[in-house]
Amino acid sequence: MPRTPPNEKQSALEKADPVRKCVLSGKRAENSALIRLALGPDGEVAPDVNAKAPGRGAWIGVTADELSKAQAKGKLEGVLKHAFKVKQVLLPDDMASRINAALQQAWLNRLGLEARAGFLICGADKIDAAARSAIVHLLLHASDASADGIGKRDQSYRVGLGTEGSGQGGIKLPVNRDVISKALGRSNAVHIALTEKKAAERVMHHLGRWLNFNGCGIGSPHDGVKRADTGISTMNEE
């Protein structure tokens, strides 16, 4: 019997996925492409990457560098006061770092959920066999994976896809095997693969937002992470 995907019952927010406006850039995008900031009862602003905190929220769709520059110039404080309709907000100096950490943790949590649901596999031999059988929907490599290991997994992936010679491959992550292994509760998780399409989409959603916030996208595993298509909706001018 097939296992039930984690979080099969989506929240009303996820189902509707309304379009919101970034308070800093003025551009619009779906909720899933933006990051929510929540106002606490003490007036402190905190990242709410899962968009579940009660009360007023403000949405951003800029990079960490753009956010830090806006905060340093006082622009972030001003737009948040307006968005929250308050006279004062408390902004931590390390807001960008907090958002980055929250996005990374949300992605790691999603990996753990998919692993427990049976949609994630580790190990070179298992991944190569699954990839050649064309059941791998997303292939990921730790930042400290060897070039040889990446090359072999990518080759198996291309064989399964029927795209040999294209250079297509998995995604090299900005975290090492220790971080991934801890999240999965496994040892030496250097390469990981998602074997269910919806599971791959859920993981890619969190990974795309995280990488976009850091000003990068999905690039060649041999070139490191660089700007490219992440599957996250493009923001439009108002």
C-alpha positions as a printed NumPy array, in Angstrom:
array([[  0.   ,   0.   ,   0.   ],
       [  1.433,   3.409,  -0.953],
       [  2.322,   5.673,   1.914],
       [  0.416,   8.875,   2.481],
       [  2.539,  11.944,   1.687],
       [  3.353,  14.101,   4.728],
       [  1.139,  17.125,   5.262],
       [ -1.308,  15.862,   2.645],
       [ -3.962,  18.2  ,   3.99 ],
       [ -2.681,  21.58 ,   2.936],
       [ -3.588,  24.701,   4.823],
       [ -6.07 ,  27.141,   3.336],
       [ -3.132,  29.501,   2.735],
       [ -1.255,  26.897,   0.684],
       [ -4.368,  26.025,  -1.317],
       [ -5.285,  29.58 ,  -2.165],
       [ -1.694,  30.869,  -2.465],
       [ -2.837,  34.466,  -3.001],
       [ -0.643,  37.062,  -4.641],
       [  1.112,  39.447,  -2.247],
       [  3.32 ,  42.499,  -2.643],
       [  6.885,  42.73 ,  -1.389],
       [  6.963,  45.715,   0.979],
       [ 10.472,  46.644,  -0.152],
       [ 10.448,  46.188,  -3.927],
       [  6.743,  46.705,  -4.597],
       [  6.756,  43.629,  -6.838],
       [  4.041,  41.004,  -6.577],
       [  4.259,  37.224,  -6.35 ],
       [  2.405,  34.295,  -4.851],
       [  2.77 ,  33.674,  -1.124],
       [  4.879,  30.604,  -1.809],
       [  7.572,  32.717,  -3.468],
       [  7.765,  35.295,  -0.659],
       [  8.863,  35.337,   2.972],
       [  6.522,  36.528,   5.694],
       [  7.687,  38.724,   8.558],
       [  5.491,  38.679,  11.652],
       [  5.004,  41.341,  14.314],
       [  5.192,  39.999,  17.848],
       [  3.176,  41.339,  20.799],
       [  6.308,  43.108,  22.06 ],
       [  6.757,  44.902,  18.753],
       [  9.668,  42.744,  17.583],
       [  9.689,  41.568,  13.981],
       [ 10.626,  37.951,  13.34 ],
       [ 10.772,  35.691,  10.27 ],
       [  7.68 ,  33.539,   9.775],
       [  8.804,  31.384,   6.859],
       [  5.899,  28.951,   7.22 ],
       [  3.384,  31.839,   7.328],
       [  1.587,  30.462,  10.373],
       [  2.168,  33.091,  13.069],
       [ -0.954,  34.987,  14.185],
       [ -1.401,  38.71 ,  13.762],
       [ -0.214,  41.104,  11.114],
       [  2.353,  40.063,   8.557],
       [  4.479,  41.748,   5.907],
       [  5.925,  40.019,   2.863],
       [  9.369,  40.353,   1.328],
       [ 10.819,  38.973,  -1.89 ],
       [ 14.309,  40.465,  -1.876],
       [ 17.716,  38.903,  -1.299],
       [ 19.582,  38.898,   2.001],
       [ 21.97 ,  41.551,   0.692],
       [ 19.121,  43.808,  -0.442],
       [ 17.361,  43.344,   2.894],
       [ 20.487,  44.215,   4.883],
       [ 21.081,  47.359,   2.824],
       [ 17.46 ,  48.445,   3.275],
       [ 17.725,  47.879,   7.014],
       [ 20.98 ,  49.823,   7.281],
       [ 19.389,  52.794,   5.507],
       [ 16.296,  52.693,   7.711],
       [ 14.024,  51.84 ,   4.774],
       [ 13.026,  48.44 ,   6.155],
       [ 11.898,  49.951,   9.444],
       [  9.827,  52.556,   7.62 ],
       [  7.998,  50.153,   5.314],
       [  7.292,  47.757,   8.171],
       [  5.794,  50.502,  10.316],
       [  3.498,  51.303,   7.437],
       [  2.674,  47.651,   6.749],
       [  1.958,  46.854,  10.394],
       [  0.257,  50.217,  11.008],
       [  2.331,  50.892,  14.126],
       [  4.587,  53.733,  15.244],
       [  7.507,  51.551,  16.282],
       [  8.981,  48.174,  15.39 ],
       [ 11.949,  46.363,  16.884],
       [ 14.283,  44.936,  14.263],
       [ 17.12 ,  42.582,  15.253],
       [ 20.45 ,  43.621,  13.741],
       [ 20.871,  40.138,  12.291],
       [ 17.467,  39.954,  10.579],
       [ 18.926,  38.593,   7.322],
       [ 20.83 ,  35.892,   9.193],
       [ 17.714,  34.905,  11.118],
       [ 15.692,  34.59 ,   7.926],
       [ 18.453,  32.557,   6.31 ],
       [ 18.601,  30.197,   9.297],
       [ 14.816,  29.82 ,   9.318],
       [ 14.718,  29.025,   5.589],
       [ 17.513,  26.492,   5.936],
       [ 15.776,  24.803,   8.864],
       [ 12.448,  24.696,   7.012],
       [ 14.2  ,  22.924,   4.129],
       [ 15.933,  20.465,   6.461],
       [ 12.637,  19.748,   8.218],
       [ 11.023,  19.007,   4.865],
       [ 13.838,  16.59 ,   3.994],
       [ 13.23 ,  14.78 ,   7.268],
       [  9.5  ,  14.498,   6.58 ],
       [ 10.066,  13.067,   3.12 ],
       [ 12.624,  10.614,   4.461],
       [ 10.202,   9.343,   7.099],
       [  7.512,   8.988,   4.442],
       [  9.825,   6.781,   2.41 ],
       [ 10.311,   9.175,  -0.512],
       [ 14.027,   9.863,   0.019],
       [ 16.994,   7.567,  -0.49 ],
       [ 20.689,   7.842,   0.335],
       [ 23.726,   5.838,  -0.635],
       [ 25.595,   5.755,  -3.932],
       [ 24.473,   2.306,  -5.058],
       [ 20.809,   2.856,  -4.188],
       [ 20.726,   6.242,  -5.886],
       [ 22.482,   4.973,  -9.017],
       [ 20.026,   2.083,  -9.33 ],
       [ 17.001,   4.321,  -8.793],
       [ 18.334,   6.999, -11.148],
       [ 18.989,   4.505, -13.955],
       [ 15.45 ,   3.205, -13.459],
       [ 14.158,   6.764, -14.009],
       [ 12.464,   7.062, -10.614],
       [ 14.614,   9.912,  -9.274],
       [ 12.78 ,  13.247,  -9.471],
       [ 15.36 ,  15.343,  -7.615],
       [ 19.06 ,  14.65 ,  -7.028],
       [ 21.029,  16.602,  -4.435],
       [ 24.73 ,  16.625,  -3.472],
       [ 26.317,  17.839,  -0.242],
       [ 28.741,  20.748,  -0.599],
       [ 31.65 ,  18.482,   0.352],
       [ 30.752,  15.688,  -2.077],
       [ 33.683,  14.648,  -4.262],
       [ 33.725,  15.56 ,  -7.941],
       [ 34.001,  11.862,  -8.776],
       [ 30.95 ,  10.963,  -6.69 ],
       [ 28.921,  13.799,  -8.185],
       [ 29.931,  12.789, -11.685],
       [ 28.877,   9.173, -11.209],
       [ 25.491,  10.033,  -9.638],
       [ 24.821,  12.617, -12.35 ],
       [ 25.666,  10.139, -15.078],
       [ 23.181,   7.622, -13.665],
       [ 20.599,  10.402, -13.475],
       [ 21.098,  11.297, -17.144],
       [ 20.867,   7.653, -18.193],
       [ 17.478,   7.373, -16.517],
       [ 16.28 ,  10.611, -18.089],
       [ 17.667,   9.706, -21.487],
       [ 19.673,  12.92 , -21.608],
       [ 23.234,  11.606, -21.87 ],
       [ 25.643,  14.224, -23.153],
       [ 23.473,  17.105, -21.946],
       [ 25.497,  17.88 , -18.832],
       [ 22.307,  17.721, -16.778],
       [ 22.835,  16.757, -13.169],
       [ 21.844,  17.166,  -9.574],
       [ 22.057,  20.258,  -7.393],
       [ 25.08 ,  20.961,  -5.241],
       [ 23.852,  22.249,  -1.897],
       [ 25.316,  25.02 ,   0.272],
       [ 25.534,  22.657,   3.293],
       [ 27.831,  19.714,   3.941],
       [ 27.13 ,  16.069,   4.682],
       [ 27.154,  16.588,   8.454],
       [ 24.235,  19.034,   8.31 ],
       [ 22.236,  16.77 ,   5.995],
       [ 23.035,  13.624,   7.964],
       [ 21.888,  15.222,  11.207],
       [ 18.585,  16.3  ,   9.652],
       [ 17.926,  12.813,   8.286],
       [ 19.186,  10.911,  11.312],
       [ 21.567,   8.981,   9.075],
       [ 25.311,   8.789,   8.732],
       [ 27.34 ,  10.09 ,   5.812],
       [ 24.437,  11.447,   3.717],
       [ 26.53 ,  12.811,   0.849],
       [ 24.027,  12.304,  -1.985],
       [ 20.245,  12.206,  -1.596],
       [ 17.463,  11.57 ,  -4.087],
       [ 13.709,  12.089,  -4.043],
       [ 11.79 ,   9.25 ,  -5.677],
       [  8.287,  10.734,  -5.651],
       [  7.335,  13.705,  -7.814],
       [  5.259,  15.631,  -5.268],
       [  7.899,  15.065,  -2.6  ],
       [ 10.534,  16.478,  -4.944],
       [  8.345,  19.528,  -5.575],
       [  7.889,  20.133,  -1.849],
       [ 11.63 ,  19.92 ,  -1.208],
       [ 12.368,  22.091,  -4.245],
       [  9.954,  24.751,  -3.011],
       [ 11.856,  25.206,   0.25 ],
       [ 15.255,  24.907,  -1.412],
       [ 14.363,  27.446,  -4.088],
       [ 13.199,  30.067,  -1.581],
       [ 16.324,  29.58 ,   0.514],
       [ 18.696,  29.893,  -2.425],
       [ 16.801,  32.854,  -3.89 ],
       [ 17.069,  34.713,  -0.591],
       [ 20.822,  34.209,  -0.728],
       [ 20.931,  35.722,  -4.196],
       [ 21.564,  32.505,  -6.042],
       [ 19.665,  29.765,  -7.769],
       [ 20.25 ,  26.295,  -9.052],
       [ 23.459,  25.787, -10.962],
       [ 25.7  ,  23.012, -12.157],
       [ 27.016,  20.792,  -9.361],
       [ 30.483,  21.296, -10.809],
       [ 30.246,  25.087, -10.784],
       [ 28.635,  25.444,  -7.378],
       [ 25.309,  27.107,  -6.752],
       [ 24.647,  29.981,  -9.108],
       [ 21.662,  31.93 , -10.366],
       [ 19.223,  29.912, -12.473],
       [ 15.624,  28.744, -12.539],
       [ 14.462,  27.454,  -9.158],
       [ 10.847,  26.822,  -9.98 ],
       [  9.799,  29.722,  -7.748],
       [  7.337,  32.138,  -9.334],
       [  8.834,  35.29 , -10.825],
       [  7.72 ,  38.482,  -9.142],
       [  5.923,  41.027, -11.262],
       [  5.895,  44.774, -11.074],
       [  2.739,  46.189,  -9.538]])
